[in-house]
């Protein structure tokens, strides 16, 4: 079959790499793609949010499956758009309806869903400009640190955690009144701070059954030792040692199953990924957030560990036969280290020539923010540039391979964390 993959980051390169290996894939198109995805299929210059153009392309190229990488087209309703057009409705589209995408598109909606279906999460309340005074009073009832979340999509920047009460009150006013995050912060969720270790759990669901994919832990801060500002992710590790069988049983029984059952009972159309961001609080899992697509850079460690045919799994997800589809996983560890542009996550320069991409054969190199220059060389085109992923029988072996491969790669002002996975190797 012909397959269209939407997106242009490291997540999409990892998905393209895996999809292109399937015997079910005749032709793979990636819109818009990057310098790495062009080795897996054909890049096409269509924006991920141009849903009419995506539909016309699918008809023109006889696309049988659309795999949605980022959240924006899902929140915009691409699944509903295809379902409403009889010419497009036959195409398998991997992703939820616009209603299902609200699990990521609205923090308030997600928290209400969790409360309604008794899914463990932090206590919360949500506020608007009309209820700003009540929000300030609510902050007085909490202990620091204070967690404020813009309700809508804010490009990963809508969460603020502050230790000082006065600063938290000022931030709430800035988010609501000054619209610090634009329309995304027209409503703000304030919730209790959960102290523990974060974990990313990934699920495929056809709306009634599910498969739990390999879990991962990612690293958000720019600097070693989790110092500095948050980024889109500086690296990831899978599997995660503390996510043992007992803990994952709790995750399945208390979170995964109630989430899928909740989608069904609420009559929400959902055929795709659920990314559940968890906190391990003294051995008990609590949901921090839902995302309605795979994570980045977690995809770069999770997808390489799946040994099943991914297209077969996605077909079953779309067709409602996921219970019968086999899922097999490589028992080895995988460690991903992100190479980023100097200055990221603040101002950074693009267009830096990248050298050494062919020097190492011991790691997988997934392109994130890259492009082809006029002379066909690879240049940087974003804040996060490359994801270097390696396998190992242990986390230590996998991370050593990734850092050895990084030593061969060079571009101006290249930056990366040196401690990815170290915290998981402690006794």
N, C-alpha and C positions, 0 to 999 in steps of 0.2 A: 504494500500500500504506500501511497504518498503521504508524508507527514509534514505538518508545519509546526515548528516550535517558535514560540514568541519570547523575545528577550535578547539581552546583549551582554550579560555578565558572566561571572565565573560559574554561577549556578547553571546557566544555559549551556555553557561549554561542556560541563560535566554531563548534563542530560543529553546533549547532542552526541557526545562520545559514546555513551551507553546505547542510545537509540540506534545509532548507525551500525552497531554490532548485531542488531537483530535481523534474523532471516525474513521477518515480516516487513521490513522497511525497504521499499524499492527506491524511493527518492526522499531525501530529507532537505527541507528548506528551513532557514532560520531567519526570523525578521525581528530586528535588523541584523543581529549577530555581531561578531567581532573578528579579529584576525585569527583567533584560534578555531572558532566554529566553522570557518571556511574550509578547514581540513576535514570536517565531518560531513559537510553538505554544502548547499548553495545559499549564501547570504542574499537576502532580498531587502531593498530599501523601503520598508514599510514600518511606520511607527506603531508601537504596541497598543496605543490608544486610538488608532484610526480604524475603528471596528468595521465601518462600511468597506474600506479598502481591503481589509483582511478577508472579509466575506467574498468580495469579487475575486481576489487572488485564489481563494479556495475553489471557487467554481471554475476558474480558468485553468488551474493546474490539477484538477481532479483530486483534491486533497480528501483523504478518508479519515484523518485524525488531526486534531489541533491540540497541542500540549501548551498550556499557558504557564509561562515561567513567573512573571511578576504579578503583583496584586492589583495594579491599577486597572487593567482591562476587565478583571473579574468584578471589581467594585463598580465599574462602569456598566456592567451587565452584558458582557459578551456572550455568556451562556444563554441568556434570555433572548438576545438578538438572533442567535442561530436557531433556537427552538421555535421562534415565531415566523421564520422564513422556511417555507416548505422545500426550497432548493437546498438550504443549508442544514435542515433538521436531521438529515441522514448522516451528517458528519459527526463522528465521535469527538466530543470536546471535553478535555480533562480539566475540570474546574467547577466550582459551585455556581449556583444562580446568584443574582445580585443580592437576594435576601440572605443566602448563606454567606456571601462575602462580607456581610455586615459584621461577622464575627471578628474580622480584622479591621474593617472600615469604620467601626464605631466601638470605642472602649465601653461606653455605657450599654450598648446593645449586648456586647459580649458578657459583661458582668451580670446583666439582667438574666441572660440565658443560663449562666452558671448558677445563679441563685435559684432560678425556677426549677432547674434539674438537679439541685443539691450536689453540685460539683465543688469540691473544696477550693477556696480561693480567699484572698484577703478581703476583710470588711471594707466597705466603700460607701461613698455618696457622690452624686454628680451635681454640678452647679452651672448656672448661666449668669449673664450680667444681671438679670433680675433677682437672682438669689445669691449675689456676691456676699452680702452681709452674713447670710446663713453659712456660706462656705468658710468665711473667716472665723465664725463661731465654732464650726466643726473642727477646724485646725486646732483650736484651743483644747479640744477633747483628746487629741492624739499625742503620743510621745514621739520625739524625733528618732530617726530622720523622717521627713515628710515627703510623701510621694504624690506628685501632681502629673496627670497625663492628659494631653490634648485628646479630645474624643475622636477626632478624625485622623486621616492619614497625614503624617507630617515628615515624610522621608526619613523615618527613623530618628527624628530629633525632638519628638513631642513629649518625652518623659523627662521630668526634672526631679531630682532628689536633693533635698536640702536639710541641713542639720539645725539651722536657726529658724525659730518660729516667726520672727519679724520678717526675715527674708522670704519665708514661705508665703506669708500673707501678701507681701509685695509682688511676688511672682504670680500668685493667683490673679491679682488685679491686672498685671501685665498681660497675662494670657487671655483673660476675658475682655478687659476693657480696651487695652491697646492692640488686641488681636496679634500677639507675639508670633503665633504660628498660623496666622490668617484664619480662614474659615474653619480649619481643623480645631482651633481652640475656642470656637463659639460656645462650646460646652467643655467643661473640665471635670475629670474624675479625680477625686482625692481618695486615696486608699491607705490602709495601714501598711507599714513597712514589714516585709517578710525577711527574716535573717536566716540564711542557709546557703546551700550550694545549688547553682542553676544547672538545669538539664534540659536539653531539647529532645522531645519525643516526636517521631514522625509516623503518621498513619495514612494508609490508603483506604478509602471507603467507597463503596458503590451505593451508599445510602441506607444499606441494611446490614451488610457484613463489612469486615475490616481486616486489614493486615497491619501489624505493628512492624515498622521497618527498624533498622539499627538506630540506636540513640546516639547522641553526640553532645559534647560540651564545647561551647565556643568562648572566645575571649574578646570582649568588647573594647576594653581600654587601649589607647594607643601605645602606652609604655609598659615596659617590664614591671612585674609585680603589681599589675592592674593599676597603674598610675596614669594620670592624665585624662583628657576628655574621651567620651564614648565615640566609637566609630561604627561602621557597618559590620565590623568583625575582622579581627587580626589573625585568626587561626581557629582550628577545631580539632577535636580528638574523638575517635570512635573505635571500640566501645568505651564506656565510662565505668571504671572499676566499682564505684559505689552503687551503680544501678544493677544490683544483683537480682537473682530470681525473686526473692521475697519483695524487694522494693518494686520491681516491675509488675509483680502480681497486684500490688496495691494500685499502681498507676492504671493498669487495665481495668480492675474492678471498680475503682472509685472515680476514674476520669475518662478513660477511652470509651468504655462501654456506655456509661451514661451520656457522653457527648454524642455518640452515634445514635443511640436510642432517642435522645432529645431532638436531634435533627429530624428523625423520622416522625416522632410524635407531633412536632411543630409543622409537619408537612413541608419541610425545606428541601428543595432539590439539591443534592450534593453528590457529585461523582468526581472525586479528586483527593488531593492531599489535605490533611489537617496537620499543621505544625503546632504542637502544644509546648509552650514555654513554661517549664515547671521550676519550682523551688523545692529542694529537699530540706524540710524543716524538721530537724531532729528525727529523721527517718520517715516522716510523713510527707507525701507529695501534695503540693498546692499549686494551682494554675496561676501563673503570672499573666499570660496572654495567649490568645489564639492567633495564628496566621493561617491564611487559606491557600498557601503555596509552600513549596520547600524553602528552607532557609539558605542563606548565603553568609558565611562559607561552609555551613554544615553539609550542604549538598555534595561538596567536594570530598568529604570523607564518608558520607553515607552511601552515595551511589556506587563508588568503587567497591564497596563491600557486598553489594547485591550481586549474586552470581546467577540469579534467574534471568530469563529474557524479560526485559523491562516493558517492551511493547506488548507482550502477552499479558502482563499484569495490568497495563493500562487499558487494553481491550476489555479485559474482564471487569475493570472498574467502570467503564462506560456502559457495558452490556448488562450489568447486574449479576455477574457470575463470579464475583471475586472469591467466594467461599471455596470454589473448586480450583482456583489458580495456585500453583506452587510458588512458594517464596523460599529461596535458599540464600544463605549468607556466608561469606568468607569469615572464618573464625579469627583471622589475623587482625591486628590493630592497624589503624590508619591515622596519620597525623598530617594536617594541612597547615602550612605557614603562608600568610599573605604578604606579598611584597607590595608596598604602597609608595605613592609619590611623596617626595619631601614636602613637608608642610601640612599634609593631610592629617586630621580631617578639616583643617582650616584651608586657607588659600594655598593652591599648589599649581605647578606648571605642567602643561601637557607637551606632547611632541618630542619626548626624549627617546633616542634610539636605544633599543634593548639588544644587548649582546649576550651570547652564550646559551641561547635557547636550545641548541642542538648538542650541547656539551655533555649533558647527563642523560643516561638511559635508565637510571635507577629510580626515577620518580615520574609521576604524571604531572604535566604542566597544564593547568587550566587557565585560559586567558580570561581576565575580568575587564579591565579598562585598557584595551589595546585596539590598534587600527593599523592599516597598511599605508605606508607612505607612497609617494609617487613612484619611488624606485622599488616598491614591493617589500621593503624592509619593514620590520615590526616596530611601532612606536607606542609610547604610552598615550592613553586617551581618557584617563580617569584617575580618581583618587586611589582606588584599589586596582592594582595593575595585573598581578599574577597570583595564582594559588598553586603552591607546590605541595603535592600530596605523595606520600610514600607508605608502603606496607611494611610491617615488621611483626615478628612473633611476639614482641612486647612493644609498649609505647616508646621505651627508650630506643629500641632498634629503629622503629619507624621515624622518630623525630631526628635521629642521627642521620638517616638517609636524606631526609628533607633538607636539613641544614648543610649537608655535604653538597647537595645539588645546587643550593642557593649560592654557594661559594663560586660557582661557575657563571652566575648570571650577574649582569652589570648594566645599570643605566644611571644617569646623573641624578644624584640626591635620593637614591633608592633607600627605603627604610623598611624595617621589619622587627618584630619582637623576637627576642632571643630565648624566651622562657616558655614557649607553647608546650603544654603537656607536663611541665616539671611538677606542678602541684599535684598531679595525679600519680606521680611516681613516689610520693612520700609514704612512709610506713604509717 
